[in-house]
Amino acid sequence: MSLPLSDYSKELLRHLAENLKISETEILAIAIQRLHNEVFIKQEPDDGPLSDEYRAYLQERADKEMKHPVVFTQSLFD
């Protein structure tokens, strides 16, 4: 596929590729992905940390739901 770019856009693309030391195709792929994320991916704002009361409530509910205790045999830090 061939996309017509203005001389200014071509120069910007060339400059980015030279400075980032990646191909112009990779620059365009990154730009398209970032635009897609900006337009289509909606992230709800975080309401901050959970209160101690709510965490205790969640733990109580989890304890009731779990039939067997979970034992982890692996660690990310071993």
N, CA, C and O atoms as a Tinker XYZ file with bonds, in Angstrom:
   312  protein
     1  N      0.851000   -1.172000    0.000000    73     2
     2  CA     0.000000    0.000000    0.000000    64     1     3
     3  C      0.896000    1.234000    0.000000    63     2     4     5
     4  O      1.892000    1.300000    0.721000    81     3
     5  N      0.535000    2.169000   -0.791000    73     3     6
     6  CA     1.301000    3.403000   -0.892000    64     5     7
     7  C      0.467000    4.559000   -0.353000    63     6     8     9
     8  O     -0.656000    4.796000   -0.798000    81     7
     9  N      1.033000    5.266000    0.604000    73     7    10
    10  CA     0.331000    6.410000    1.188000    64     9    11
    11  C      1.022000    7.691000    0.772000    63    10    12    13
    12  O      2.235000    7.827000    0.926000    81    11
    13  N      0.252000    8.633000    0.245000    73    11    14
    14  CA     0.870000    9.907000   -0.111000    64    13    15
    15  C      1.149000   10.736000    1.147000    63    14    16    17
    16  O      0.248000   10.977000    1.950000    81    15
    17  N      2.384000   11.165000    1.309000    73    15    18
    18  CA     2.769000   12.018000    2.424000    64    17    19
    19  C      3.270000   13.348000    1.885000    63    18    20    21
    20  O      3.892000   13.404000    0.824000    81    19
    21  N      3.000000   14.399000    2.609000    73    19    22
    22  CA     3.523000   15.700000    2.212000    64    21    23
    23  C      5.038000   15.702000    2.405000    63    22    24    25
    24  O      5.581000   14.858000    3.117000    81    23
    25  N      5.701000   16.634000    1.780000    73    23    26
    26  CA     7.153000   16.734000    1.940000    64    25    27
    27  C      7.513000   16.941000    3.410000    63    26    28    29
    28  O      8.506000   16.397000    3.894000    81    27
    29  N      6.705000   17.727000    4.115000    73    27    30
    30  CA     6.946000   17.990000    5.532000    64    29    31
    31  C      6.835000   16.690000    6.342000    63    30    32    33
    32  O      7.680000   16.419000    7.196000    81    31
    33  N      5.794000   15.887000    6.076000    73    31    34
    34  CA     5.609000   14.626000    6.782000    64    33    35
    35  C      6.747000   13.652000    6.486000    63    34    36    37
    36  O      7.211000   12.939000    7.376000    81    35
    37  N      7.189000   13.627000    5.236000    73    35    38
    38  CA     8.300000   12.755000    4.864000    64    37    39
    39  C      9.561000   13.146000    5.614000    63    38    40    41
    40  O     10.308000   12.286000    6.080000    81    39
    41  N      9.794000   14.438000    5.727000    73    39    42
    42  CA    10.983000   14.928000    6.431000    64    41    43
    43  C     10.903000   14.597000    7.928000    63    42    44    45
    44  O     11.900000   14.195000    8.527000    81    43
    45  N      9.725000   14.765000    8.526000    73    43    46
    46  CA     9.549000   14.409000    9.936000    64    45    47
    47  C      9.801000   12.915000   10.147000    63    46    48    49
    48  O     10.484000   12.522000   11.093000    81    47
    49  N      9.254000   12.104000    9.277000    73    47    50
    50  CA     9.416000   10.659000    9.365000    64    49    51
    51  C     10.884000   10.268000    9.239000    63    50    52    53
    52  O     11.381000    9.447000   10.010000    81    51
    53  N     11.568000   10.849000    8.278000    73    51    54
    54  CA    12.994000   10.574000    8.087000    64    53    55
    55  C     13.794000   10.980000    9.317000    63    54    56    57
    56  O     14.671000   10.241000    9.765000    81    55
    57  N     13.493000   12.154000    9.864000    73    55    58
    58  CA    14.196000   12.672000   11.030000    64    57    59
    59  C     13.978000   11.761000   12.250000    63    58    60    61
    60  O     14.922000   11.459000   12.980000    81    59
    61  N     12.742000   11.332000   12.459000    73    59    62
    62  CA    12.457000   10.423000   13.565000    64    61    63
    63  C     13.210000    9.104000   13.414000    63    62    64    65
    64  O     13.811000    8.611000   14.369000    81    63
    65  N     13.174000    8.541000   12.215000    73    63    66
    66  CA    13.835000    7.261000   11.961000    64    65    67
    67  C     15.333000    7.359000   12.214000    63    66    68    69
    68  O     15.928000    6.459000   12.806000    81    67
    69  N     15.938000    8.447000   11.769000    73    67    70
    70  CA    17.379000    8.626000   11.977000    64    69    71
    71  C     17.711000    8.752000   13.458000    63    70    72    73
    72  O     18.655000    8.126000   13.941000    81    71
    73  N     16.940000    9.555000   14.176000    73    71    74
    74  CA    17.240000    9.799000   15.588000    64    73    75
    75  C     16.910000    8.605000   16.476000    63    74    76    77
    76  O     17.618000    8.352000   17.452000    81    75
    77  N     15.865000    7.878000   16.161000    73    75    78
    78  CA    15.499000    6.711000   16.968000    64    77    79
    79  C     16.194000    5.437000   16.496000    63    78    80    81
    80  O     16.138000    4.403000   17.162000    81    79
    81  N     16.845000    5.526000   15.346000    73    79    82
    82  CA    17.566000    4.397000   14.758000    64    81    83
    83  C     16.663000    3.176000   14.551000    63    82    84    85
    84  O     17.042000    2.041000   14.839000    81    83
    85  N     15.465000    3.448000   14.046000    73    83    86
    86  CA    14.543000    2.393000   13.628000    64    85    87
    87  C     13.988000    2.782000   12.260000    63    86    88    89
    88  O     14.112000    3.928000   11.827000    81    87
    89  N     13.383000    1.823000   11.600000    73    87    90
    90  CA    12.920000    2.078000   10.233000    64    89    91
    91  C     11.699000    3.006000   10.216000    63    90    92    93
    92  O     10.990000    3.151000   11.212000    81    91
    93  N     11.486000    3.615000    9.078000    73    91    94
    94  CA    10.312000    4.472000    8.895000    64    93    95
    95  C      9.024000    3.661000    9.057000    63    94    96    97
    96  O      8.029000    4.166000    9.576000    81    95
    97  N      9.048000    2.408000    8.611000    73    95    98
    98  CA     7.881000    1.532000    8.766000    64    97    99
    99  C      7.562000    1.319000   10.240000    63    98   100   101
   100  O      6.397000    1.344000   10.637000    81    99
   101  N      8.598000    1.109000   11.053000    73    99   102
   102  CA     8.388000    0.932000   12.495000    64   101   103
   103  C      7.847000    2.208000   13.138000    63   102   104   105
   104  O      6.997000    2.144000   14.026000    81   103
   105  N      8.334000    3.354000   12.696000    73   103   106
   106  CA     7.835000    4.644000   13.202000    64   105   107
   107  C      6.340000    4.761000   12.913000    63   106   108   109
   108  O      5.557000    5.138000   13.786000    81   107
   109  N      5.952000    4.435000   11.681000    73   107   110
   110  CA     4.536000    4.524000   11.313000    64   109   111
   111  C      3.688000    3.543000   12.112000    63   110   112   113
   112  O      2.571000    3.878000   12.508000    81   111
   113  N      4.198000    2.334000   12.356000    73   111   114
   114  CA     3.455000    1.353000   13.150000    64   113   115
   115  C      3.242000    1.852000   14.576000    63   114   116   117
   116  O      2.157000    1.691000   15.135000    81   115
   117  N      4.267000    2.451000   15.160000    73   115   118
   118  CA     4.158000    3.005000   16.514000    64   117   119
   119  C      3.146000    4.145000   16.534000    63   118   120   121
   120  O      2.313000    4.228000   17.437000    81   119
   121  N      3.219000    5.019000   15.540000    73   119   122
   122  CA     2.301000    6.161000   15.483000    64   121   123
   123  C      0.851000    5.699000   15.335000    63   122   124   125
   124  O     -0.046000    6.247000   15.976000    81   123
   125  N      0.627000    4.706000   14.501000    73   123   126
   126  CA    -0.730000    4.190000   14.303000    64   125   127
   127  C     -1.244000    3.555000   15.593000    63   126   128   129
   128  O     -2.395000    3.772000   15.973000    81   127
   129  N     -0.395000    2.767000   16.274000    73   127   130
   130  CA    -0.812000    2.132000   17.528000    64   129   131
   131  C     -1.147000    3.180000   18.586000    63   130   132   133
   132  O     -2.143000    3.041000   19.296000    81   131
   133  N     -0.337000    4.216000   18.698000    73   131   134
   134  CA    -0.596000    5.267000   19.688000    64   133   135
   135  C     -1.884000    6.020000   19.365000    63   134   136   137
   136  O     -2.656000    6.336000   20.269000    81   135
   137  N     -2.118000    6.303000   18.111000    73   135   138
   138  CA    -3.353000    6.974000   17.713000    64   137   139
   139  C     -4.554000    6.090000   18.021000    63   138   140   141
   140  O     -5.564000    6.570000   18.537000    81   139
   141  N     -4.451000    4.817000   17.711000    73   139   142
   142  CA    -5.527000    3.863000   18.003000    64   141   143
   143  C     -5.833000    3.860000   19.501000    63   142   144   145
   144  O     -6.994000    3.947000   19.902000    81   143
   145  N     -4.788000    3.761000   20.323000    73   143   146
   146  CA    -4.977000    3.748000   21.770000    64   145   147
   147  C     -5.635000    5.034000   22.258000    63   146   148   149
   148  O     -6.515000    5.001000   23.118000    81   147
   149  N     -5.214000    6.140000   21.718000    73   147   150
   150  CA    -5.760000    7.437000   22.131000    64   149   151
   151  C     -7.229000    7.566000   21.757000    63   150   152   153
   152  O     -8.016000    8.130000   22.518000    81   151
   153  N     -7.603000    7.055000   20.602000    73   151   154
   154  CA    -8.967000    7.210000   20.101000    64   153   155
   155  C     -9.915000    6.165000   20.674000    63   154   156   157
   156  O    -11.046000    6.489000   21.036000    81   155
   157  N     -9.463000    4.906000   20.761000    73   155   158
   158  CA   -10.401000    3.821000   21.048000    64   157   159
   159  C    -10.322000    3.224000   22.454000    63   158   160   161
   160  O    -11.313000    2.679000   22.941000    81   159
   161  N     -9.192000    3.312000   23.100000    73   159   162
   162  CA    -9.059000    2.659000   24.398000    64   161   163
   163  C     -9.403000    3.655000   25.491000    63   162   164   165
   164  O     -8.706000    4.646000   25.710000    81   163
   165  N    -10.495000    3.358000   26.163000    73   163   166
   166  CA   -10.970000    4.211000   27.239000    64   165   167
   167  C    -10.621000    3.553000   28.564000    63   166   168   169
   168  O    -11.009000    2.411000   28.811000    81   167
   169  N     -9.908000    4.247000   29.399000    73   167   170
   170  CA    -9.572000    3.716000   30.709000    64   169   171
   171  C    -10.293000    4.545000   31.754000    63   170   172   173
   172  O    -10.162000    5.767000   31.811000    81   171
   173  N    -11.053000    3.851000   32.569000    73   171   174
   174  CA   -11.782000    4.535000   33.627000    64   173   175
   175  C    -10.793000    5.060000   34.653000    63   174   176   177
   176  O     -9.779000    4.418000   34.926000    81   175
   177  N    -11.080000    6.218000   35.220000    73   175   178
   178  CA   -10.165000    6.759000   36.231000    64   177   179
   179  C    -10.119000    5.867000   37.467000    63   178   180   181
   180  O    -11.125000    5.278000   37.863000    81   179
   181  N     -8.954000    5.781000   38.058000    73   179   182
   182  CA    -8.771000    4.998000   39.268000    64   181   183
   183  C     -9.264000    5.816000   40.459000    63   182   184   185
   184  O     -8.927000    6.992000   40.600000    81   183
   185  N    -10.063000    5.180000   41.310000    73   183   186
   186  CA   -10.600000    5.874000   42.476000    64   185   187
   187  C     -9.646000    5.851000   43.664000    63   186   188   189
   188  O    -10.015000    6.262000   44.764000    81   187
   189  N     -8.442000    5.379000   43.451000    73   187   190
   190  CA    -7.472000    5.351000   44.540000    64   189   191
   191  C     -7.496000    4.027000   45.285000    63   190   192   193
   192  O     -8.199000    3.097000   44.889000    81   191
   193  N     -6.727000    3.945000   46.365000    73   191   194
   194  CA    -6.633000    2.688000   47.104000    64   193   195
   195  C     -7.945000    2.333000   47.805000    63   194   196   197
   196  O     -8.759000    3.201000   48.121000    81   195
   197  N     -8.123000    1.036000   48.036000    73   195   198
   198  CA    -9.309000    0.559000   48.751000    64   197   199
   199  C     -9.175000    0.882000   50.233000    63   198   200   201
   200  O     -8.073000    0.903000   50.781000    81   199
   201  N    -10.296000    1.128000   50.862000    73   199   202
   202  CA   -10.277000    1.384000   52.305000    64   201   203
   203  C     -9.981000    0.080000   53.045000    63   202   204   205
   204  O    -10.186000   -1.006000   52.502000    81   203
   205  N     -9.501000    0.188000   54.276000    73   203   206
   206  CA    -9.228000   -0.999000   55.088000    64   205   207
   207  C    -10.501000   -1.816000   55.302000    63   206   208   209
   208  O    -10.465000   -3.046000   55.313000    81   207
   209  N    -11.623000   -1.119000   55.471000    73   207   210
   210  CA   -12.889000   -1.800000   55.684000    64   209   211
   211  C    -13.296000   -2.613000   54.459000    63   210   212   213
   212  O    -13.750000   -3.750000   54.584000    81   211
   213  N    -13.132000   -2.024000   53.278000    73   211   214
   214  CA   -13.526000   -2.722000   52.059000    64   213   215
   215  C    -12.597000   -3.901000   51.783000    63   214   216   217
   216  O    -13.049000   -4.951000   51.326000    81   215
   217  N    -11.307000   -3.736000   52.054000    73   215   218
   218  CA   -10.372000   -4.845000   51.875000    64   217   219
   219  C    -10.722000   -5.994000   52.824000    63   218   220   221
   220  O    -10.664000   -7.160000   52.435000    81   219
   221  N    -11.086000   -5.667000   54.068000    73   219   222
   222  CA   -11.481000   -6.699000   55.029000    64   221   223
   223  C    -12.739000   -7.416000   54.543000    63   222   224   225
   224  O    -12.836000   -8.638000   54.659000    81   223
   225  N    -13.698000   -6.672000   54.002000    73   223   226
   226  CA   -14.929000   -7.254000   53.450000    64   225   227
   227  C    -14.598000   -8.215000   52.302000    63   226   228   229
   228  O    -15.111000   -9.332000   52.248000    81   227
   229  N    -13.736000   -7.764000   51.390000    73   227   230
   230  CA   -13.354000   -8.616000   50.259000    64   229   231
   231  C    -12.645000   -9.879000   50.734000    63   230   232   233
   232  O    -12.893000  -10.967000   50.214000    81   231
   233  N    -11.767000   -9.738000   51.717000    73   231   234
   234  CA   -11.055000  -10.908000   52.240000    64   233   235
   235  C    -12.028000  -11.888000   52.877000    63   234   236   237
   236  O    -11.907000  -13.098000   52.689000    81   235
   237  N    -12.985000  -11.373000   53.625000    73   235   238
   238  CA   -13.999000  -12.227000   54.258000    64   237   239
   239  C    -14.796000  -12.994000   53.211000    63   238   240   241
   240  O    -15.042000  -14.191000   53.360000    81   239
   241  N    -15.201000  -12.292000   52.145000    73   239   242
   242  CA   -15.949000  -12.946000   51.057000    64   241   243
   243  C    -15.105000  -14.004000   50.375000    63   242   244   245
   244  O    -15.591000  -15.094000   50.075000    81   243
   245  N    -13.834000  -13.686000   50.129000    73   243   246
   246  CA   -12.944000  -14.642000   49.473000    64   245   247
   247  C    -12.753000  -15.877000   50.343000    63   246   248   249
   248  O    -12.763000  -17.002000   49.844000    81   247
   249  N    -12.578000  -15.665000   51.647000    73   247   250
   250  CA   -12.403000  -16.799000   52.551000    64   249   251
   251  C    -13.620000  -17.719000   52.526000    63   250   252   253
   252  O    -13.471000  -18.939000   52.596000    81   251
   253  N    -14.814000  -17.156000   52.428000    73   251   254
   254  CA   -16.045000  -17.960000   52.380000    64   253   255
   255  C    -16.147000  -18.735000   51.068000    63   254   256   257
   256  O    -16.636000  -19.865000   51.050000    81   255
   257  N    -15.692000  -18.137000   49.978000    73   255   258
   258  CA   -15.817000  -18.751000   48.651000    64   257   259
   259  C    -14.783000  -19.850000   48.406000    63   258   260   261
   260  O    -15.044000  -20.801000   47.669000    81   259
   261  N    -13.622000  -19.718000   49.021000    73   259   262
   262  CA   -12.539000  -20.672000   48.762000    64   261   263
   263  C    -12.750000  -21.951000   49.549000    63   262   264   265
   264  O    -12.939000  -21.919000   50.766000    81   263
   265  N    -12.719000  -23.072000   48.853000    73   263   266
   266  CA   -12.898000  -24.377000   49.484000    64   265   267
   267  C    -11.573000  -24.894000   50.054000    63   266   268   269
   268  O    -11.553000  -25.558000   51.090000    81   267
   269  N    -10.482000  -24.586000   49.374000    73   267   270
   270  CA    -9.166000  -25.066000   49.785000    64   269   271
   271  C     -8.218000  -23.873000   49.811000    63   270   272   273
   272  O     -8.311000  -22.990000   48.958000    81   271
   273  N     -7.320000  -23.839000   50.766000    73   271   274
   274  CA    -6.360000  -22.730000   50.789000    64   273   275
   275  C     -5.426000  -22.799000   49.581000    63   274   276   277
   276  O     -5.116000  -23.884000   49.089000    81   275
   277  N     -5.001000  -21.681000   49.130000    73   275   278
   278  CA    -4.081000  -21.601000   47.997000    64   277   279
   279  C     -2.663000  -21.507000   48.549000    63   278   280   281
   280  O     -2.359000  -20.645000   49.373000    81   279
   281  N     -1.803000  -22.408000   48.082000    73   279   282
   282  CA    -0.412000  -22.403000   48.509000    64   281   283
   283  C      0.422000  -22.165000   47.258000    63   282   284   285
   284  O      0.351000  -22.936000   46.301000    81   283
   285  N      1.198000  -21.116000   47.270000    73   283   286
   286  CA     2.051000  -20.783000   46.131000    64   285   287
   287  C      3.390000  -21.468000   46.304000    63   286   288   289
   288  O      4.021000  -21.357000   47.355000    81   287
   289  N      3.826000  -22.176000   45.273000    73   287   290
   290  CA     5.102000  -22.880000   45.335000    64   289   291
   291  C      6.186000  -22.173000   44.535000    63   290   292   293
   292  O      7.343000  -22.593000   44.541000    81   291
   293  N      5.815000  -21.109000   43.851000    73   291   294
   294  CA     6.774000  -20.356000   43.065000    64   293   295
   295  C      6.737000  -18.898000   43.484000    63   294   296   297
   296  O      5.746000  -18.414000   44.031000    81   295
   297  N      7.830000  -18.214000   43.219000    73   295   298
   298  CA     7.919000  -16.794000   43.531000    64   297   299
   299  C      8.564000  -16.084000   42.355000    63   298   300   301
   300  O      9.411000  -16.656000   41.668000    81   299
   301  N      8.176000  -14.869000   42.124000    73   299   302
   302  CA     8.806000  -14.073000   41.070000    64   301   303
   303  C     10.245000  -13.725000   41.423000    63   302   304   305
   304  O     11.044000  -13.397000   40.545000    81   303
   305  N     10.574000  -13.795000   42.710000    73   303   306
   306  CA    11.873000  -13.309000   43.163000    64   305   307
   307  C     12.867000  -14.404000   43.503000    63   306   308   309
   308  O     13.953000  -14.113000   44.004000    81   307
   309  N     12.516000  -15.667000   43.238000    73   307   310
   310  CA    13.457000  -16.763000   43.513000    64   309   311
   311  C     14.364000  -16.997000   42.352000    63   310   312
   312  O     15.220000  -17.881000   42.406000    81   311
